[in-house]
Structure formats: structure tokens, C-alpha cells
């Protein structure tokens, strides 16, 4: 499996984690009322789940697949933005 496929799998994992976090906050809100603690737990969970994102780097130059300049985006680059390596082929 290529680095791009691993990164793409992580992007789908994070989409599912986001849906679960939103549902968690909605359920807590419905049954217990508004809770900033539930929101905080959901945010901390998303940050912990997303820590793997920093491991998806170009094997040639080391640039992260999820960063475009100084911004992180939800979908990885298939071609490295720094050196032009095709990450779907490696």
C-alpha cells in the first residue's frame, strides 16, 4: 500500500471520527443539556485521533501530505507539493 493510500485511509477515518464526535455532543446535549465538557471531550478525542496525520510525509523530501503551505487540509496530496514525487505510485 502506498503512502498516499495510507493517508487517504486516515482521511476517511477522521471523517468518521468527526461524525462520531458530533453525534456524541448531540446525544449528551439531548439527554443532559448543554455541556461544554462534552464538547471539550469531543475536541480532545479528535486531536488525539488526528495525531497520526504528522506521520504521512513524502519519502523523498519529507513534506507532509496534509499541509498546503502553513494550512492543514482534510485530504492528502497525491503529488508532493515540494518535490513533485507521485505519492500514489510509491
VEXVO-931153 format. One record per residue: residue in one letter; x, y, z of N, C-alpha, C in turn. Coordinates in steps of 0.02 Angstrom, whole numbers, padded with zeros to 5 digits, always signed. Layout:
residues N
AXYZXYZXYZ ...
END
This chain:
residues 90
X+00042-00059+00000+00000+00000+00000+00045+00062+00000 X+00028+00110-00042+00068+00171-00048+00055+00219+00010 X+00101+00266+00018+00093+00317+00071+00028+00357+00060 X+00012+00370-00004-00049+00407-00019-00111+00368+00002 X-00111+00303-00010-00168+00261+00010-00175+00259+00086 X-00119+00255+00122-00121+00258+00195-00150+00325+00219 X-00127+00379+00188-00151+00446+00207-00225+00454+00190 X-00246+00427+00134-00317+00430+00114-00360+00391+00164 X-00335+00334+00185-00372+00294+00235-00378+00334+00301 X-00325+00370+00319-00328+00411+00379-00379+00468+00371 X-00383+00497+00311-00432+00550+00299-00504+00523+00308 X-00517+00464+00283-00584+00434+00292-00597+00417+00366 X-00544+00393+00400-00550+00379+00472-00569+00442+00510 X-00537+00498+00492-00551+00561+00526-00621+00587+00510 X-00645+00574+00450-00714+00593+00433-00763+00555+00477 X-00751+00491+00487-00793+00451+00532-00787+00474+00604 X-00727+00490+00626-00717+00514+00694-00753+00580+00705 X-00754+00624+00655-00789+00687+00660-00865+00676+00667 X-00891+00630+00628-00963+00614+00633-00979+00587+00703 X-00937+00542+00728-00949+00515+00796-00943+00569+00849 X-00897+00616+00842-00890+00670+00891-00951+00715+00891 X-00977+00731+00832-01037+00773+00828-01097+00736+00858 X-01103+00672+00842-01158+00633+00871-01152+00628+00947 X-01091+00620+00972-01080+00617+01045-01104+00682+01078 X-01084+00738+01051-01105+00803+01079-01180+00811+01074 X-01210+00790+01019-01283+00797+01011-01321+00753+01060 X-01297+00692+01071-01330+00647+01119-01324+00674+01190 X-01265+00697+01208-01257+00725+01276-01301+00786+01284 X-01305+00828+01232-01347+00887+01235-01421+00868+01242 X-01441+00817+01207-01512+00796+01209-01532+00768+01277 X-01489+00726+01307-01507+00692+01368-01486+00729+01432 X-01435+00769+01430-01409+00801+01490-01408+00877+01486 X-01427+00905+01431-01424+00977+01422-01357+00999+01395 X-01351+01062+01381-01290+01089+01351-01230+01077+01397 X-01176+01050+01368-01117+01034+01408-01054+01053+01370 X-01017+01099+01398-00953+01116+01368-00902+01061+01381 X-00914+01021+01432-00869+00964+01446-00873+00913+01390 X-00934+00898+01366-00942+00850+01311-00908+00877+01248 X-00915+00942+01236-00882+00972+01178-00806+00967+01185 X-00781+00980+01244-00709+00975+01257-00683+00904+01248 X-00721+00855+01272-00702+00785+01264-00700+00767+01190 X-00749+00791+01151-00751+00776+01079-00690+00807+01044 X-00673+00869+01061-00615+00902+01030-00550+00867+01048 X-00541+00849+01111-00481+00814+01132-00476+00747+01097 X-00532+00712+01090-00533+00648+01055-00513+00656+00982 X-00537+00709+00949-00518+00720+00879-00444+00737+00872 X-00418+00776+00918-00346+00793+00915-00304+00731+00924 X-00323+00688+00972-00286+00626+00983-00291+00580+00923 X-00351+00574+00894-00360+00530+00835-00321+00556+00775 X-00311+00621+00771-00278+00651+00713-00202+00656+00720 X-00175+00634+00775-00102+00640+00784-00063+00599+00733 X-00094+00547+00705-00060+00506+00654-00047+00546+00590 X-00084+00601+00580-00076+00641+00520-00004+00663+00510 X+00032+00675+00563+00100+00700+00557+00149+00648+00533 X+00128+00585+00529+00172+00531+00506+00171+00521+00430 X+00125+00554+00395+00119+00544+00323+00159+00598+00286 X+00222+00581+00273+00268+00628+00241+00294+00598+00176 X+00313+00642+00130+00343+00621+00067+00408+00584+00081 X+00417+00524+00052+00479+00487+00065+00541+00519+00034 X+00532+00563-00015+00589+00596-00047+00612+00657-00009 X+00566+00703+00006+00587+00767+00036+00562+00777+00108 X+00513+00737+00130+00489+00742+00198+00431+00789+00209 X+00403+00820+00156+00346+00865+00164+00284+00825+00181 X+00245+00851+00228+00184+00817+00249+00131+00820+00194 X+00094+00765+00184+00044+00760+00131-00018+00802+00145 X-00031+00819+00208-00091+00855+00226-00082+00930+00231 X-00022+00955+00224-00010+01027+00231-00002+01059+00162 X-00037+01115+00153-00029+01158+00094-00004+01225+00120 X+00061+01235+00115+00090+01294+00145+00087+01288+00220 X+00057+01335+00254+00051+01332+00326-00017+01305+00350 X-00060+01286+00303-00127+01262+00320-00132+01186+00314 X-00166+01155+00361-00181+01084+00357-00249+01076+00323 X-00253+01029+00278-00315+01016+00241-00338+00945+00254 X-00402+00929+00243-00427+00863+00261-00409+00807+00211 X-00384+00823+00152-00368+00771+00103-00295+00776+00082 X-00259+00719+00078-00187+00721+00063-00172+00736-00010 X-00112+00761-00022-00086+00771-00090-00069+00704-00121 X-00086+00694-00185-00065+00634-00220+00005+00645-00250 X+00020+00707-00265+00086+00726-00290+00116+00776-00241 X+00177+00764-00220+00209+00807-00171+00213+00879-00197 X+00192+00926-00155+00193+00996-00174+00262+01027-00174 X+00310+00993-00144+00378+01021-00140+00424+00993-00194 X+00425+00926-00201+00473+00896-00248+00440+00864-00309 X+00373+00859-00309+00338+00832-00368+00335+00756-00372 X+00354+00721-00319+00351+00648-00319+00279+00624-00322 X+00266+00574-00365+00200+00544-00368+00192+00496-00309 X+00154+00516-00259+00147+00476-00198+00099+00418-00205 X+00059+00418-00257+00014+00363-00270+00050+00304-00302 X+00109+00315-00328+00147+00262-00362+00198+00228-00316 X+00212+00259-00258+00263+00230-00213+00231+00190-00159 
END
